[in-house]
Amino acid sequence: MIPRFTMRQALKDQALFGATLAGPSWEGWRVLLIAVMGERLTPRERKLFARFTGREREPRQRIEEAAFVIGRRGGKDRAASVLATYIAGLCDHSDVLAPGERGVVLCIAPDQRQARILLDYATAALQATPMLAQLIANRTADALELTTGITIEVRAASFRRIRGVTAVAVIASEAAFWMDAETSTNPDTEILNAVRPALATTGGPLVLISSPYARRGELWNIFRRHHGPNGDQLILVAQGASRDLNPTLPQRVVDRALERDPAAARSEYLAEFRADIESFISREAVEAVASRGVFERAPLPNISYIGFVDPGGGSADSMTLAVAHKEGGRAILDCIREVRPPFSPDAVTKEFAEALKRYRIASVRGDRYAGEWPRERFRAHGIEYRPADKPKSDLYRDLLPAVNSGLVDLLDHEQLTAQLYSLERRTGRGGRDSIDHPPSAHDDLANAACGALVTALQRPRWEQPPVGIGLSYVGDDAGAKWIEDDFMVHGPTANWRQSLRRSDNDSVLARTGGLIG
């Protein structure tokens, strides 16, 4: 990479980016961008640099990686667009690109919509002056081709979709919030591992620009290792509150946010990693209890099953079903179903009811906050719907020791395991913990599976079978066994005891006092 103009020249010249990051309010960003390109700072700029980075001096050589941990409304997207257009339009990359090879400045964000914001800013920065506007060769929805042989391209953060390019730079926006909204997968480590090889032959910089979140993930790891004087000099880490980088943001906006939710506001506006959020369960623990290659378990004649439903309204959340049973003190997940929106709630209820009947389940538990419609629709299809005794946060809490102890057996389901290990534990103002999915993610599969597994684990040894169960466990501790009742049919609960007596098991019922479990 050979600059045709230094970053300082580009930021000062009105024919280049002088009008894009102009004035005192953009001074902090100008200092950081100049330092990224390895240029010398003035004594005044060096003081500002030390304030953001904890380092006395700038690196004085172009950095390999950078992480800018900046509060909301701190000008991240505009600053990132200037860096992208500078590298793409004002630097010569012929020394690292083969003849005819087109290099890419790759801008990645949590989703395609957010990524296009960077492209819009980059286009505006180039169109601001006649000199830069002539560099534009073509503009599409996701790419800006320049006459320099470089394309500024935006993509959603997915480790499966960012391969196969030769990148002269990678700008990673909001890296603390990379998560696939549909699957709740996409670990940031895998994404960065996928993009680094794209920079291997060009030596271009990898720059993460994001607001902070929890104390985990790649952004936190880079910050923890390299912020301050002891960090790698070629890995530049800066931290700045919203008003540090954008003094025009009214202080009252920050103050009101701090009054409403201090923990969230300190992260959003003061750029502090949240100490009240931590990972709930490790990825290794979840994967250790997943049976690889087992995608569903067929119903068996000597098993009593439990079903749990997480209803969805058909427009935003998925509707999910899980079936589990208890075996030898362990909870076994047998079946998991998900229907993503949009869908007809009645049609999905009918489909789930048929699946429940395959496992001889006539009474299913479900989320108590779904209202009355699940009860009505499941009843119409011959299934009793009972609200869960506990909220999902408590169910997640109860599942943790079972997973860590190996007392559950999951199916080979990538989205389910991803939703489980992405769960977060949050500490509220009153000190009470809650467990839920991260922002912009989902836990519909995890909720259903957890409800079925925890209910199975906590099922009493002796309990009356639900309506319609054709197999029941009878007997005392010494002589307990499964018996099949050929006369039992889907019908009123009152029929089950009479039907069992017709099956010549009166002696067993007498020994147990009529208890069926």
C-alpha positions, -999 to 999 in steps of 0.1 A, spaced: 0 0 0 16 33 -12 -4 64 -2 -7 90 -29 -16 115 -1 -9 112 36 -39 108 58 -31 142 73 -31 158 39 -63 141 29 -81 152 61 -69 188 57 -74 193 19 -109 207 11 -106 189 -23 -104 156 -5 -118 149 30 -113 183 45 -151 190 46 -161 155 57 -144 154 91 -140 192 96 -140 212 128 -131 207 164 -158 181 170 -139 156 147 -105 162 161 -104 130 181 -112 109 150 -86 128 129 -60 119 154 -69 82 155 -70 79 117 -36 96 113 -22 72 139 -37 42 121 -17 51 90 15 53 110 20 91 106 35 113 132 13 133 156 18 168 170 24 173 208 -12 184 211 -25 154 192 -3 131 212 -21 141 244 -54 133 229 -40 100 215 -28 91 250 -62 98 265 -79 74 241 -53 46 240 -34 48 273 -1 50 253 23 79 254 33 78 217 17 68 184 30 37 166 47 56 137 41 28 113 9 16 97 -9 -7 121 -19 -43 114 -51 -43 135 -71 -17 154 -101 -18 178 -120 14 184 -144 10 213 -166 40 210 -199 50 225 -232 54 205 -235 84 183 -198 89 184 -193 92 147 -181 56 141 -197 51 107 -185 84 91 -150 79 104 -150 43 91 -162 54 57 -134 80 55 -108 53 63 -124 30 37 -124 56 9 -89 68 17 -75 32 14 -95 25 -17 -92 58 -35 -60 75 -24 -36 46 -20 -18 25 -46 -20 -13 -42 -3 -24 -73 26 -36 -53 4 -63 -36 -21 -71 -63 -14 -93 -93 -20 -77 -128 -57 -76 -134 -66 -85 -98 -92 -63 -82 -87 -56 -45 -115 -51 -20 -120 -29 10 -144 -51 28 -169 -35 52 -188 -59 74 -216 -52 98 -242 -72 118 -265 -72 89 -267 -60 53 -288 -30 61 -262 -17 86 -234 -25 62 -250 -3 35 -249 27 59 -211 26 56 -214 24 18 -237 54 17 -213 74 38 -184 64 16 -203 74 -15 -212 107 0 -176 113 10 -164 107 -26 -192 128 -42 -185 157 -19 -157 171 -42 -152 169 -79 -117 154 -75 -130 124 -56 -162 120 -75 -143 111 -106 -130 80 -89 -164 64 -89 -168 39 -117 -200 21 -107 -223 19 -77 -245 -10 -69 -266 -18 -38 -236 -35 -21 -205 -23 -38 -187 9 -49 -163 3 -78 -135 28 -81 -113 36 -111 -83 28 -89 -90 -9 -93 -104 -12 -58 -140 -20 -48 -155 -10 -15 -179 -38 -7 -203 -43 22 -214 -77 35 -233 -90 65 -211 -105 92 -212 -142 84 -181 -164 83 -197 -184 54 -202 -153 32 -169 -133 35 -145 -157 19 -130 -157 -15 -118 -121 -17 -84 -104 -17 -88 -76 8 -66 -45 11 -85 -36 43 -113 -49 64 -136 -25 84 -156 -44 110 -185 -24 122 -203 -31 156 -183 -63 161 -196 -67 196 -231 -74 182 -224 -99 154 -252 -124 156 -274 -141 129 -309 -130 139 -324 -162 124 -301 -188 137 -285 -170 167 -252 -184 154 -221 -167 140 -194 -164 166 -172 -134 160 -140 -155 164 -150 -175 133 -158 -144 113 -124 -128 120 -106 -161 114 -123 -161 80 -113 -125 70 -77 -125 82 -65 -148 54 -80 -123 29 -54 -98 42 -25 -122 43 -10 -112 9 -18 -75 10 -9 -67 46 -39 -44 48 -53 -34 82 -82 -50 101 -101 -23 119 -129 -31 144 -151 -1 152 -179 -8 177 -198 1 208 -189 -23 236 -211 -49 251 -204 -78 275 -169 -88 287 -165 -116 262 -159 -120 225 -131 -108 202 -136 -71 208 -132 -76 246 -102 -99 241 -84 -74 219 -92 -46 243 -81 -66 274 -48 -76 258 -38 -45 239 -53 -14 254 -27 6 272 11 8 272 17 -29 273 -2 -38 242 13 -48 208 24 -16 191 10 -28 158 -24 -35 174 -39 -1 182 -68 -1 207 -87 31 216 -116 37 239 -138 68 239 -171 79 252 -197 93 228 -191 129 237 -153 124 236 -156 117 199 -187 138 192 -190 168 216 -221 180 197 -241 152 214 -262 169 241 -251 160 276 -288 157 287 -292 127 263 -265 109 282 -277 120 316 -313 108 310 -300 74 298 -279 71 329 -310 78 350 -331 52 332 -306 23 332 -271 31 344 -255 -2 334 -268 0 298 -261 37 295 -225 34 307 -220 8 279 -239 27 252 -225 62 259 -195 59 281 -180 30 261 -176 7 291 -179 -30 288 -208 -43 308 -199 -61 340 -235 -71 347 -237 -94 317 -218 -127 314 -221 -159 294 -245 -183 310 -232 -216 298 -201 -226 279 -201 -237 244 -180 -267 254 -205 -278 280 -234 -277 255 -215 -296 228 -204 -322 253 -240 -333 258 -251 -332 222 -254 -366 205 -236 -361 171 -255 -377 142 -287 -381 162 -313 -356 147 -345 -371 161 -355 -401 183 -385 -422 173 -412 -428 199 -407 -461 218 -435 -482 233 -422 -482 268 -414 -445 273 -436 -417 288 -429 -384 270 -432 -348 279 -438 -319 254 -431 -282 257 -442 -255 233 -429 -219 228 -458 -203 209 -451 -176 184 -475 -151 170 -466 -157 134 -449 -124 126 -417 -121 146 -408 -151 167 -406 -188 157 -430 -213 171 -412 -243 186 -419 -277 201 -397 -300 220 -403 -336 233 -382 -352 260 -383 -381 284 -365 -392 316 -343 -423 315 -321 -434 343 -319 -400 360 -311 -383 327 -333 -361 305 -332 -371 268 -343 -348 241 -362 -367 214 -377 -342 190 -373 -305 182 -395 -286 158 -393 -250 146 -415 -230 122 -402 -196 114 -425 -166 106 -445 -158 88 -469 -187 95 -504 -195 104 -506 -202 141 -535 -225 137 -518 -245 110 -486 -249 131 -507 -258 161 -523 -286 141 -488 -298 129 -474 -298 165 -505 -316 178 -500 -344 154 -463 -347 164 -473 -348 201 -498 -376 195 -470 -396 178 -453 -395 212 -486 -403 230 -487 -369 246 -521 -354 253 -511 -326 276 -483 -301 267 -468 -273 287 -459 -240 272 -450 -204 277 -475 -188 301 -471 -153 285 -486 -164 251 -521 -156 262 -553 -177 256 -549 -186 219 -525 -216 224 -549 -231 249 -578 -227 226 -561 -239 194 -544 -269 210 -577 -279 226 -593 -278 192 -567 -304 180 -572 -327 210 -542 -315 231 -545 -299 265 -522 -268 268 -510 -260 303 -489 -229 312 -455 -236 325 -450 -233 362 -418 -212 358 -407 -184 335 -380 -193 310 -353 -176 330 -358 -200 359 -360 -229 335 -326 -219 320 -312 -216 355 -324 -251 364 -310 -266 333 -274 -254 339 -263 -279 366 -279 -307 345 -258 -298 315 -226 -293 334 -232 -327 351 -240 -345 318 -275 -353 329 -291 -342 296 -288 -357 261 -294 -332 233 -299 -338 196 -275 -328 169 -291 -294 161 -268 -265 153 -292 -238 160 -304 -252 193 -269 -256 207 -260 -221 194 -290 -206 211 -281 -223 244 -245 -212 245 -253 -177 235 -276 -172 265 -267 -143 288 -270 -139 325 -278 -104 335 -279 -88 370 -306 -63 375 -306 -32 397 -321 -52 426 -294 -79 423 -317 -105 408 -302 -125 379 -322 -131 347 -312 -153 317 -321 -144 282 -309 -142 246 -286 -114 234 -299 -84 216 -312 -91 180 -310 -129 187 -336 -155 195 -340 -183 220 -372 -200 208 -356 -234 203 -337 -231 235 -368 -222 255 -388 -252 242 -360 -277 247 -351 -264 281 -388 -265 292 -391 -302 281 -358 -312 296 -363 -295 330 -398 -308 332 -386 -343 325 -358 -340 351 -382 -327 378 -410 -352 370 -420 -371 402 -414 -408 403 -451 -414 407 -476 -392 388 -510 -398 371 -505 -402 334 -520 -375 311 -551 -382 290 -545 -405 261 -513 -421 273 -514 -458 262 -484 -469 283 -480 -463 320 -454 -471 346 -469 -490 375 -455 -508 405 -435 -502 436 -398 -496 438 -391 -534 439 -414 -546 412 -420 -515 390 -425 -522 353 -441 -507 322 -475 -522 312 -495 -517 280 -532 -510 282 -548 -520 250 -581 -506 261 -569 -471 268 -579 -445 242 -578 -407 239 -607 -398 262 -616 -383 295 -591 -386 323 -615 -406 345 -613 -435 321 -576 -443 327 -579 -461 361 -609 -482 349 -591 -492 317 -560 -503 336 -581 -525 359 -594 -542 328 -558 -551 319 -554 -577 347 -530 -555 367 -551 -552 398 -524 -568 418 -499 -542 408 -523 -514 415 -530 -529 449 -493 -529 458 -488 -493 448 -521 -480 461 -532 -471 426 -503 -447 419 -493 -445 383 -462 -425 372 
